[in-house]
């Protein structure tokens, strides 16, 4: 299981470097990198379209999941 976690971390790190650090640089200060990183993480977690989620953003897919769970188990 640890190998899968390491592989995922390496993949995300590679995407981060390719999509943000190299594409939007050069960076003049560490604060610029911090702010850009926060924006990229927000996009990654909330707004990117993900094929495993039916081409929906992860946040939207998660909200749909919980709505369906609540509808299926209203007494819980």
C-alpha positions as CSV (number, residue, x, y, z in Angstrom):
1,X,0.0,0.0,0.0
2,X,2.9,2.4,0.8
3,X,4.2,2.0,-2.8
4,X,0.8,3.2,-4.2
5,X,0.9,6.2,-1.9
6,X,4.4,7.1,-2.9
7,X,3.5,6.7,-6.6
8,X,0.5,9.0,-6.1
9,X,2.6,11.6,-4.3
10,X,5.3,11.6,-7.0
11,X,2.6,12.0,-9.7
12,X,0.9,14.9,-8.0
13,X,4.3,16.5,-7.3
14,X,5.3,16.2,-10.9
15,X,2.0,17.7,-12.0
16,X,2.5,20.6,-9.5
17,X,5.9,21.3,-10.9
18,X,4.9,21.1,-14.5
19,X,1.6,23.0,-14.2
20,X,2.5,25.7,-11.7
21,X,6.2,26.1,-10.9
22,X,7.7,25.8,-14.4
23,X,4.8,27.2,-16.4
24,X,4.0,30.3,-14.3
25,X,7.5,31.1,-13.1
26,X,10.0,32.7,-12.7
27,X,9.2,33.4,-9.1
28,X,10.7,36.4,-7.4
29,X,9.8,35.6,-3.8
30,X,8.8,32.7,-1.6
31,X,5.5,34.5,-0.9
32,X,4.6,34.4,-4.6
33,X,5.1,30.6,-4.6
34,X,3.1,30.2,-1.4
35,X,0.1,32.1,-2.8
36,X,0.3,30.4,-6.2
37,X,0.5,27.0,-4.4
38,X,-2.6,27.8,-2.4
39,X,-4.5,28.7,-5.5
40,X,-3.3,25.5,-7.3
41,X,-4.3,23.3,-4.4
42,X,-7.8,24.9,-4.3
43,X,-8.2,24.3,-8.0
44,X,-6.9,20.7,-7.6
45,X,-9.3,19.9,-4.8
46,X,-12.4,21.9,-5.8
47,X,-12.6,22.7,-9.5
48,X,-10.6,20.4,-11.7
49,X,-12.5,18.0,-13.9
50,X,-11.6,14.4,-13.0
51,X,-12.3,11.5,-15.2
52,X,-12.8,9.1,-12.3
53,X,-15.6,11.4,-11.0
54,X,-17.5,11.4,-14.3
55,X,-15.7,14.5,-15.4
56,X,-17.0,16.5,-12.4
57,X,-14.9,18.5,-10.0
58,X,-14.0,16.5,-6.9
59,X,-15.9,18.9,-4.5
60,X,-19.1,18.6,-6.6
61,X,-18.8,14.8,-6.8
62,X,-18.3,14.6,-3.0
63,X,-21.4,16.7,-2.4
64,X,-23.4,14.5,-4.7
65,X,-22.2,11.4,-2.9
66,X,-23.3,12.7,0.5
67,X,-26.7,13.9,-0.9
68,X,-27.2,10.3,-2.3
69,X,-26.2,8.8,1.0
70,X,-28.6,11.0,2.9
71,X,-31.5,10.2,0.5
72,X,-30.8,6.5,0.8
73,X,-30.6,6.6,4.6
74,X,-32.9,9.4,5.8
75,X,-33.1,8.0,9.4
76,X,-29.3,7.8,9.9
